């Protein structure tokens, strides 16, 4: 089986302001805000939903096909992908724009100021699902608005089952568009906040969504996840991590595990457990693509965490 992963490609520029924002912002002068924050260190991480998911699926031994758009500054990321054996067949390079960039500044109270430049991501619709050969499963994750709409339609037209994973892109769509995504998808996955927003915009509850897809997967962070499939509500506990270092990218790691389990044809309990363990492995490392493991270690940890064999 081959998984086509449609989504964003981005650099995450991460900074820490060694104070509190509130100490440098005058509330009564907010209408003429002009502030500058000194950040001694800058960490640039490789990110974007498509390549985060692909990275995690690769760790699990599959050969993912990420599909996305990158800009003229993509060379360092390209070298990283080559080093880790991740295919680039369906990454389109655009020389007149930058790769999408997130600039994230966090203060000592964990408040964040985030600026996001979509860059090449705005042109994700230039990629076509039908250009990829041998695809048996797909995912539509956060990306350019037009690209998400077109890729979902293309998966449906090709009768390729896919996961609809709107993530932070959910706010770009109205109720009619979201209902169309769900009608086309085979599975829907969101976190608990996104589920409330999806429910509000579509006016559909769990029963409505379950009647249209094979499963609705709702992640709840440290509280685990719930998989609503058929008449079952399957509770998946969160795996206790060895350390909590960085939650960024845990959702993408979970989705990598989700795709892996679906590709094996496993039951939902095992699929959810693999996904949960992937999230725990990720949270133990800074950055979204810096964790690693051998399959032997992963299967051993699965056995320890759940008291049953993964295979």
C-alpha positions as CSV (number, residue, x, y, z in Angstrom):
1,X,0.0,0.0,0.0
2,X,1.1,3.6,-0.6
3,X,-0.1,6.6,1.3
4,X,-0.4,10.1,-0.4
5,X,-0.1,12.8,2.3
6,X,-1.4,16.1,1.1
7,X,-0.6,19.1,3.3
8,X,1.7,21.9,4.3
9,X,5.5,22.1,4.1
10,X,6.9,24.8,6.4
11,X,9.9,26.0,8.5
12,X,9.1,26.6,12.2
13,X,11.3,29.4,13.6
14,X,11.1,29.1,17.3
15,X,12.2,31.7,19.8
16,X,11.9,32.2,23.6
17,X,11.6,35.7,25.1
18,X,13.2,35.4,28.6
19,X,10.6,37.6,30.3
20,X,6.8,38.1,30.2
21,X,5.2,39.9,27.3
22,X,2.9,41.7,29.8
23,X,5.8,43.5,31.4
24,X,6.5,45.3,28.1
25,X,3.0,46.1,26.8
26,X,1.1,49.0,28.2
27,X,-2.6,48.1,28.2
28,X,-3.8,51.7,27.8
29,X,-1.5,52.2,24.7
30,X,-2.5,49.0,22.9
31,X,-3.9,51.1,20.1
32,X,-0.4,52.3,19.2
33,X,1.5,49.1,19.9
34,X,5.1,49.3,19.0
35,X,7.2,46.7,20.8
36,X,10.4,44.7,20.3
37,X,11.5,41.5,22.1
38,X,15.1,40.4,22.3
39,X,15.3,36.6,21.8
40,X,18.9,35.3,22.4
41,X,18.4,32.0,20.6
42,X,16.6,31.0,17.4
43,X,15.8,27.4,16.5
44,X,14.7,26.5,13.0
45,X,12.9,23.2,12.7
46,X,11.6,21.4,9.7
47,X,7.8,21.2,9.9
48,X,4.5,21.4,8.0
49,X,1.8,18.8,8.4
50,X,2.5,16.8,5.2
51,X,6.2,16.2,6.0
52,X,5.6,15.7,9.8
53,X,3.1,13.0,9.0
54,X,5.3,11.5,6.3
55,X,8.3,11.5,8.7
56,X,6.3,9.5,11.3
57,X,5.0,7.1,8.8
58,X,8.5,6.5,7.5
59,X,9.7,5.7,11.1
60,X,7.1,3.0,11.1
61,X,8.5,1.4,8.0
62,X,6.2,2.6,5.3
63,X,7.1,4.6,2.1
64,X,4.9,7.7,2.4
65,X,4.3,10.0,-0.6
66,X,4.1,13.6,0.7
67,X,2.4,16.1,-1.7
68,X,3.0,19.8,-1.1
69,X,4.6,23.0,-2.4
70,X,7.9,24.5,-1.4
71,X,9.7,27.7,-2.2
72,X,13.2,28.9,-3.3
73,X,14.6,28.4,0.3
74,X,13.8,24.7,0.4
75,X,17.4,23.3,-0.1
76,X,18.2,22.6,3.6
77,X,14.8,20.8,4.0
78,X,15.4,18.9,0.8
79,X,18.7,17.7,2.1
80,X,17.0,16.6,5.4
81,X,14.4,14.6,3.4
82,X,17.1,12.9,1.4
83,X,19.0,12.0,4.5
84,X,16.0,10.3,6.0
85,X,14.9,8.6,2.8
86,X,11.6,10.5,2.4
87,X,10.4,10.7,-1.2
88,X,10.0,14.1,-2.9
89,X,8.3,13.0,-6.1
90,X,5.3,15.1,-5.5
91,X,6.8,18.2,-3.8
92,X,6.5,21.1,-6.3
93,X,9.2,23.8,-6.1
94,X,8.3,27.4,-6.8
95,X,11.2,29.8,-7.3
96,X,9.3,33.1,-6.9
97,X,8.1,32.5,-3.3
98,X,9.4,31.3,0.0
99,X,8.4,28.1,1.7
100,X,5.7,28.6,4.3
101,X,7.2,30.0,7.6
102,X,5.9,30.1,11.1
103,X,7.6,32.5,13.6
104,X,6.8,31.5,17.1
105,X,7.9,33.5,20.1
106,X,7.1,32.2,23.6
107,X,7.5,34.0,26.8
108,X,8.3,32.6,30.3
109,X,4.6,32.2,31.1
110,X,4.0,30.1,27.9
111,X,2.2,32.9,26.1
112,X,2.9,32.9,22.4
113,X,3.0,35.3,19.6
114,X,2.8,33.5,16.2
115,X,3.2,35.0,12.8
116,X,2.6,32.7,9.8
117,X,3.5,33.4,6.2
118,X,1.9,30.8,3.9
119,X,4.2,31.4,0.9
120,X,4.3,28.4,-1.5
121,X,1.5,26.8,0.5
122,X,-1.0,29.1,-1.3
123,X,-0.2,27.2,-4.5
124,X,-0.8,23.7,-3.2
125,X,-3.7,23.3,-5.8
126,X,-1.0,23.0,-8.5
127,X,-0.4,19.5,-7.3
128,X,-3.0,16.8,-8.5
129,X,-3.8,13.6,-6.7
130,X,-4.1,11.8,-10.0
131,X,-0.4,12.5,-10.7
132,X,0.6,10.0,-8.0
133,X,0.6,6.4,-9.0
134,X,-0.2,3.3,-6.9
135,X,-1.9,5.3,-4.1
136,X,-4.2,3.2,-1.9
137,X,-4.9,5.6,0.9
138,X,-4.6,9.3,1.5
139,X,-5.0,12.2,3.9
140,X,-6.0,15.8,3.4
141,X,-4.3,17.8,6.2
142,X,-4.0,21.6,6.6
143,X,-2.7,23.3,3.5
144,X,-3.8,26.0,1.1
145,X,-7.6,26.4,1.0
146,X,-8.0,25.7,-2.7
147,X,-5.6,22.8,-2.5
148,X,-7.5,21.1,0.3
149,X,-10.8,21.4,-1.5
150,X,-9.4,20.1,-4.8
151,X,-7.4,17.3,-3.3
152,X,-10.4,16.0,-1.4
153,X,-12.5,16.0,-4.6
154,X,-9.7,14.3,-6.5
155,X,-9.4,11.5,-3.9
156,X,-13.2,11.0,-4.0
157,X,-13.2,11.0,-7.8
158,X,-10.5,8.3,-7.9
159,X,-12.3,6.2,-5.2
160,X,-9.2,6.4,-3.0
161,X,-10.2,6.3,0.7
162,X,-8.8,9.3,2.7
163,X,-8.6,10.9,6.1
164,X,-10.0,14.4,6.4
165,X,-7.7,16.2,8.9
166,X,-8.7,19.9,8.8
167,X,-6.6,20.9,11.8
168,X,-5.7,24.6,12.0
169,X,-7.2,25.0,8.5
170,X,-10.7,24.3,9.7
171,X,-11.4,28.0,10.2
172,X,-11.0,28.7,6.5
173,X,-14.2,26.8,5.6
174,X,-17.9,27.3,6.1
175,X,-20.5,24.7,7.0
176,X,-21.3,23.7,3.4
177,X,-17.7,23.1,2.6
178,X,-17.0,21.2,5.7
179,X,-20.1,19.0,5.2
180,X,-18.8,18.3,1.6
181,X,-15.4,17.2,3.0
182,X,-17.0,14.8,5.4
183,X,-19.3,13.4,2.7
184,X,-16.2,12.7,0.5
185,X,-13.9,11.3,3.3
186,X,-13.6,7.8,4.7
187,X,-12.4,9.0,8.1
188,X,-12.3,12.3,9.9
189,X,-9.8,13.2,12.6
190,X,-9.8,16.3,14.8
191,X,-8.7,17.3,18.3
192,X,-11.4,18.1,20.9
193,X,-11.4,21.9,20.2
194,X,-11.6,21.3,16.5
195,X,-14.5,18.9,17.0
196,X,-16.5,21.6,18.8
197,X,-15.8,24.0,16.0
198,X,-16.6,21.4,13.3
199,X,-19.8,20.5,15.1
200,X,-20.8,24.2,15.3
201,X,-20.1,25.0,11.7
202,X,-21.8,21.9,10.2
203,X,-24.6,21.6,12.7
204,X,-23.8,17.8,12.7
205,X,-23.3,15.8,15.8
206,X,-21.4,12.6,16.3
207,X,-24.2,10.5,15.0
208,X,-24.4,12.6,11.8
209,X,-20.7,12.3,11.1
210,X,-20.6,8.6,11.9
211,X,-23.3,7.9,9.4
212,X,-21.2,9.4,6.7
213,X,-17.7,8.1,7.5
214,X,-16.2,4.8,8.7
215,X,-14.8,6.5,11.8
216,X,-14.5,9.9,13.6
217,X,-11.3,10.1,15.7
218,X,-11.2,12.9,18.3
219,X,-7.9,13.4,20.1
220,X,-7.9,14.9,23.6
221,X,-4.2,15.5,24.5
222,X,-3.2,13.9,27.8
223,X,-6.7,12.5,28.2
224,X,-6.1,10.2,25.2
225,X,-8.5,9.9,22.2
226,X,-11.9,8.4,21.3
227,X,-12.7,6.6,18.1
228,X,-16.3,6.6,17.1
229,X,-16.8,3.8,14.6
230,X,-20.1,2.1,13.9
231,X,-21.9,1.5,17.2
232,X,-18.7,1.6,19.2
233,X,-17.0,4.4,21.1
234,X,-13.5,3.2,21.6
235,X,-11.5,4.9,24.4
236,X,-7.8,5.0,23.7
237,X,-5.6,6.0,26.7
238,X,-2.7,8.4,26.3
239,X,0.7,6.6,26.7
240,X,2.7,8.0,29.6
241,X,5.8,9.7,28.1
242,X,9.2,9.4,29.7
243,X,9.4,13.2,29.6
244,X,7.3,16.1,28.3
245,X,9.5,18.3,26.2
246,X,7.5,19.7,23.3
247,X,3.9,19.0,22.3
248,X,4.2,20.6,18.9
249,X,3.7,18.0,16.2
250,X,2.1,15.3,18.5
251,X,-1.1,15.5,16.4
252,X,0.9,14.8,13.3
253,X,2.7,11.9,14.9
254,X,-0.7,10.5,16.0
255,X,-1.9,10.7,12.4
256,X,1.2,8.9,11.2
257,X,0.3,6.1,13.5
258,X,-3.3,6.2,12.4
259,X,-2.4,5.9,8.7
260,X,0.0,3.1,9.6
261,X,-2.7,1.1,11.4
262,X,-5.2,1.6,8.6
263,X,-2.6,0.4,6.1
264,X,-2.2,-2.8,8.0
265,X,-5.9,-3.4,8.1
266,X,-5.9,-3.6,12.0
267,X,-8.9,-3.1,14.2
268,X,-9.6,0.3,15.7
269,X,-8.3,-0.6,19.2
270,X,-4.9,-1.5,17.8
271,X,-4.9,1.4,15.4
272,X,-5.6,3.9,18.2
273,X,-3.0,2.4,20.4
274,X,-0.3,2.7,17.8
275,X,-1.3,6.3,17.2
276,X,-1.3,7.1,20.9
277,X,2.2,5.6,21.3
278,X,3.4,7.7,18.4
279,X,2.2,10.9,20.2
280,X,4.1,9.9,23.3
281,X,7.3,9.2,21.4
282,X,7.1,12.6,19.8
283,X,6.4,14.7,22.9
284,X,9.7,13.4,24.4
285,X,11.7,15.4,21.9
286,X,11.9,19.1,20.8
287,X,10.8,19.8,17.2
288,X,8.5,17.8,15.0
289,X,11.0,15.6,13.2
290,X,13.8,14.9,15.7
291,X,12.5,11.7,17.4
292,X,13.5,8.2,16.2
293,X,13.2,4.6,17.2
294,X,13.7,1.1,15.9
295,X,10.6,-1.0,15.2
296,X,11.8,-3.6,17.7
297,X,11.9,-0.9,20.4
298,X,8.5,0.5,19.3
299,X,6.9,-3.0,19.5
300,X,8.5,-3.6,22.9
301,X,7.1,-0.3,24.2
302,X,3.7,-1.1,22.7
303,X,3.7,-4.4,24.6
304,X,4.7,-2.7,27.9
305,X,2.2,0.1,27.5
306,X,-0.9,-2.0,26.5
307,X,-0.1,-5.5,27.7
308,X,-0.5,-7.0,24.3
309,X,1.5,-7.6,21.2
310,X,1.4,-5.2,18.3
311,X,1.7,-7.9,15.6
